[in-house]
Amino acid sequence: MNRPRPRSRSDWQVVWFKRDLRITDHAPLREALRHGPVLGLYLYEPELLQSPEWDPSHSRFIAQALRELETEWTRRGGRLLLRRGEAVEELERLHRETGFVRLWSHEETGNRRTFDRDRRVARWCRERGIPWEERRQDGVVRRLASRDGWAERWATTMSGRIESPPEQLGSGRPTGLASDGVLGPEELGLGPVIQSELQPGGEAAAREVLGGFLQERGVGYRTEMSSPLTAWSACSRLSPYLAWGCLSMRTVHQAALQRQEEWRLWRSAGDPVDRRWAGALSSFQARLRWHCHFMQKLEDEPRIEFENFNPAYDGLREAFTESEEGRSRLEAWCQGRTGFPLVDACMRAVRATGWLNFRMRAMVMSVASYHLWLHWRPTAVHLARCFLDFEPGIHFSQAQMQSGTTGINTVRIYNPTLQALEQDPQGVFIRRWIPELAQVPDAFLAEPWRMMRCQQEASRCVIGVDYPAPRVDARLAVLEAKARIARVRSSTGAREASRRVYLRHGSRKQGAFRGSDAEARYRAGLLQPSVHPPATPEPGPFQQELFG
């Protein structure tokens, strides 16, 4: 029996998994295997687990994905180490144990903590003389000089070859390496998961969700994505799998293209087809492009995690948010007790399920920012904990977009009463998540405070006792918010800052004005400061609406 020749200590390659919990279409893993024997590494990093955006639900999803990933490594003869500790300390420990010669990983567009951690790791690698090979995972481009030509680069990346899973991940294992194993939120000291309807983690679950959407659920995507009643099944529900890397964006993009081609072939052959698929697939593909478009903003300008895109809006809401009344409103909004039924239903639903459809995400952020006059940072942090699909690059730029602080987007203020009447006319969603309103008649469900006292008692919902009255007068609050925003937008400083924001972050459709010509057209008023490309549905906030 021929045994593989033992490798030298100096051959070991380490593949560091972060937000890429898969082995399919994993470029760093494939390339590392060509250079020597490979060890997989995942780190439970205390500083990330303690960040204000982290939630036990995130750790549970990751644990499920890691359990599957560990099994795949073992089945292929490899070793995946799972260790708890600070990145540099654990890499130093592993280097002493194995003498590994290269570190491999995907590039990550994360928050400030991951950015600072990566800088420390890069410094450690330089000091140890260990090359750190990073590869692009999606359409985000590091050190991008200009947005001109970005769309073409995205298309090239997405059309690349999808790497199949390696058949073998080991030819011998180093001995004496300890692994902490798969740790869930309880083992990590994060407390229990309170959500009751979370999606499961892992590559297998991701592929099942992708197939279900493209073959069946997605047919009504374009028309059913807005209502909280239909969106739960009509939307793709792929966002958590893309956020944590259980699927690559390229895999999803090419699967959608293949499904679109199948549909066209069936139609040309005269087979019976549902014509809704044409619009559904087109809309879905547009949102895949928007995913990386928004992540690119944080990659280009990391400060927007904490600071306004447009500094002219500094000081607009900060003082009020920190006041006693502001803190009280924030708490009511987080708990789903604002007195606006659809808003409260959404806030309770997202805390229980980790997901909310795009229009409802836009609405709850709009109400927080305009009606309640809260700064986007604390509300964005709360939603980051709620969203199982939290993606920093999308999350913070979209939080600002819905709060009116970019300076280049139309101010859109959602009317929570009108949204309830349009998106949940029979109150099915509201009654599910707000049992206090279960017996309120349909005619009053969007505005229960309009009921007379006798009607409230008959409905077993006394406003101010069983369910809160609205925290603000919606009409007056919106009028005041519009006036405040208008005063800022009309200033010379705001307009000049908006020009800079657009030139750095605005989308560039193919054939659009470029470079200095774009700036000249902007100044002349011929190129509008919008991040929305023509003929593409307006993207909603955060992660899910970019995938549907």
GIFENHU-V768774 format. One record per residue. RES is the residue in one letter. PSI is psi in whole degrees, -180 to 180 (none if undefined). OMEGA is omega as a letter, one per 30 degrees, with the letter a starting at -180 (* if undefined). Layout:
BEGIN
RES;PSI;OMEGA
RES;PSI;OMEGA
END
This chain:
BEGIN
M;125;a
N;126;l
R;144;l
P;142;l
R;130;l
P;140;l
R;154;l
S;153;l
R;-34;a
S;-3;a
D;-16;a
W;135;l
Q;139;l
V;125;l
V;115;a
W;114;l
F;135;l
K;-99;l
R;54;a
D;58;a
L;73;a
R;170;l
I;-9;l
T;138;a
D;50;a
H;92;a
A;-45;l
P;-39;l
L;-47;a
R;-45;a
E;-37;l
A;-38;a
L;-24;l
R;-11;a
H;-12;a
G;-176;l
P;148;a
V;140;l
L;134;l
G;149;a
L;129;l
Y;137;a
L;129;l
Y;100;a
E;117;a
P;-38;a
E;-29;l
L;-40;l
L;-24;a
Q;3;a
S;152;a
P;-20;a
E;-9;a
W;146;l
D;149;l
P;-30;l
S;-34;l
H;-44;a
S;-34;l
R;-44;l
F;-44;l
I;-41;l
A;-41;l
Q;-41;l
A;-40;a
L;-35;l
R;-43;l
E;-41;a
L;-42;l
E;-41;l
T;-43;a
E;-39;l
W;-46;a
T;-43;a
R;-29;a
R;13;l
G;12;a
G;-174;a
R;124;l
L;117;l
L;133;l
L;115;a
R;148;a
R;122;l
G;172;l
E;143;a
A;-52;a
V;-41;a
E;-42;a
E;-35;l
L;-39;l
E;-43;l
R;-46;a
L;-33;l
H;-38;l
R;-35;a
E;-33;a
T;-21;a
G;32;a
F;150;a
V;-14;l
R;146;l
L;131;a
W;143;l
S;168;l
H;153;l
E;148;a
E;129;l
T;86;a
G;-151;l
N;-173;a
R;-36;a
R;-43;l
T;-33;l
F;-48;l
D;-39;l
R;-42;l
D;-35;l
R;-37;l
R;-40;l
V;-42;l
A;-40;l
R;-43;l
W;-42;l
C;-41;l
R;-43;a
E;-32;a
R;-5;a
G;30;a
I;118;l
P;136;l
W;108;a
E;112;l
E;142;l
R;149;a
R;136;a
Q;-26;a
D;-153;a
G;6;a
V;135;a
V;124;l
R;143;l
R;47;a
L;123;a
A;-34;a
S;150;l
R;-14;l
D;129;l
G;3;a
W;-41;a
A;-40;l
E;-39;l
R;-39;l
W;-46;a
A;-39;l
T;-44;l
T;-44;a
M;-21;a
S;0;a
G;169;a
R;137;l
I;118;a
E;128;l
S;162;l
P;140;l
P;142;l
E;-33;l
Q;140;l
L;10;a
G;148;l
S;58;a
G;147;a
R;142;l
P;144;a
T;159;l
G;18;l
L;121;a
A;146;l
S;138;l
D;-9;a
G;-177;a
V;123;a
L;126;l
G;-179;a
P;-36;a
E;-45;l
E;-27;l
L;0;l
G;25;a
L;-7;a
G;176;a
P;159;l
V;122;a
I;-15;a
Q;144;a
S;-14;a
E;48;a
L;147;l
Q;146;l
P;151;l
G;166;l
G;157;a
E;-36;a
A;-44;l
A;-39;l
A;-43;a
R;-34;l
E;-42;l
V;-43;l
L;-47;a
G;-42;l
G;-38;l
F;-49;a
L;-25;a
Q;-29;a
E;-64;a
R;-31;a
G;-2;a
V;-33;l
G;19;a
Y;-50;a
R;-40;a
T;-16;a
E;2;a
M;-19;a
S;-32;a
S;136;l
P;-11;l
L;-43;a
T;-22;a
A;-29;a
W;-32;l
S;-31;a
A;-27;l
C;161;a
S;-35;a
R;25;l
L;-10;a
S;-42;l
P;-32;a
Y;-32;l
L;-37;a
A;-39;a
W;6;l
G;25;l
C;-22;l
L;148;l
S;151;l
M;-36;l
R;-39;l
T;-45;a
V;-45;a
H;-48;a
Q;-32;l
A;-39;l
A;-41;l
L;-42;l
Q;-42;l
R;-38;l
Q;-41;l
E;-39;l
E;-45;a
W;-41;l
R;-41;l
L;-42;l
W;-42;a
R;-43;a
S;-26;l
A;-3;l
G;10;l
D;150;l
P;125;a
V;154;l
D;116;a
R;-15;l
R;-21;a
W;-32;a
A;-53;l
G;-37;a
A;-48;a
L;-36;l
S;-45;l
S;-41;a
F;-44;a
Q;-35;l
A;-40;a
R;-26;l
L;-38;l
R;-40;a
W;-30;l
H;-57;a
C;-30;l
H;-44;a
F;-35;l
M;-34;l
Q;-31;a
K;-47;l
L;-36;l
E;-42;a
D;-31;a
E;81;a
P;-21;a
R;-20;a
I;-5;l
E;-28;a
F;-26;a
E;154;l
N;140;l
F;-52;a
N;112;a
P;-12;l
A;-19;a
Y;2;l
D;136;l
G;-1;a
L;-43;a
R;-9;a
E;-50;a
A;-43;a
F;-41;a
T;-34;a
E;-8;l
S;169;l
E;-43;l
E;-38;l
G;-44;l
R;-36;l
S;-43;l
R;-41;l
L;-45;l
E;-42;l
A;-41;l
W;-46;a
C;-38;a
Q;-8;a
G;46;l
R;46;l
T;-17;a
G;-5;l
F;108;a
P;-47;a
L;-37;l
V;-48;a
D;-39;l
A;-42;l
C;-43;a
M;-34;l
R;-38;a
A;-44;a
V;-31;l
R;-30;a
A;-27;a
T;-19;a
G;8;a
W;151;l
L;145;a
N;168;a
F;-45;a
R;-37;l
M;-34;l
R;-42;l
A;-42;a
M;-47;a
V;-34;l
M;-40;l
S;-46;l
V;-41;l
A;-41;a
S;-37;a
Y;-52;a
H;-47;a
L;-11;l
W;47;l
L;144;l
H;146;a
W;-24;a
R;-54;a
P;-33;l
T;-37;l
A;-39;l
V;-42;l
H;-46;a
L;-31;l
A;-40;l
R;-34;a
C;-40;a
F;121;l
L;-24;a
D;28;a
F;119;l
E;108;a
P;-44;a
G;-38;l
I;-42;a
H;-52;a
F;-36;l
S;-36;l
Q;-33;l
A;-42;l
Q;-38;l
M;-43;a
Q;-9;l
S;-3;l
G;23;a
T;6;l
T;-31;a
G;-6;a
I;0;a
N;148;l
T;136;l
V;117;a
R;115;a
I;117;a
Y;137;l
N;110;a
P;-29;l
T;-46;l
L;-40;l
Q;-39;l
A;-43;a
L;-36;a
E;-41;a
Q;-18;l
D;59;a
P;-31;l
Q;1;l
G;24;a
V;-47;a
F;-45;a
I;-46;a
R;-30;l
R;-44;a
W;-15;l
I;83;a
P;-20;l
E;-26;a
L;11;a
A;-35;a
Q;8;l
V;132;l
P;151;a
D;-38;a
A;-24;a
F;0;a
L;-36;l
A;-24;a
E;69;a
P;-21;l
W;-13;l
R;-12;l
M;146;l
M;161;a
R;-41;a
C;-35;l
Q;-38;l
Q;-44;a
E;-38;l
A;-31;l
S;1;a
R;38;l
C;85;l
V;121;a
I;131;a
G;-13;l
V;-63;a
D;-30;l
Y;139;a
P;151;l
A;157;l
P;137;a
R;-24;a
V;161;l
D;112;a
A;-45;a
R;-48;a
L;-38;a
A;-41;a
V;-42;l
L;-44;a
E;-40;l
A;-44;l
K;-41;a
A;-42;a
R;-45;l
I;-41;a
A;-38;a
R;-39;l
V;-48;a
R;-30;a
S;-9;a
S;152;l
T;-41;a
G;-39;l
A;-41;a
R;-41;l
E;-41;l
A;-37;l
S;-37;l
R;-43;l
R;-39;l
V;-45;a
Y;-46;a
L;-27;l
R;-36;a
H;-13;a
G;150;a
S;154;l
R;106;l
K;159;l
Q;132;l
G;0;a
A;171;l
F;146;a
R;157;l
G;-136;a
S;-28;l
D;-38;l
A;-42;a
E;-42;l
A;-43;l
R;-38;l
Y;-48;a
R;-33;a
A;-6;l
G;12;a
L;-20;l
L;109;a
Q;144;a
P;75;a
S;143;l
V;7;a
H;120;l
P;150;l
P;149;l
A;18;l
T;129;l
P;142;a
E;129;l
P;140;l
G;-170;a
P;159;l
F;-156;a
Q;-56;a
Q;-39;a
E;-13;l
L;-13;l
F;-17;l
G;none;*
END
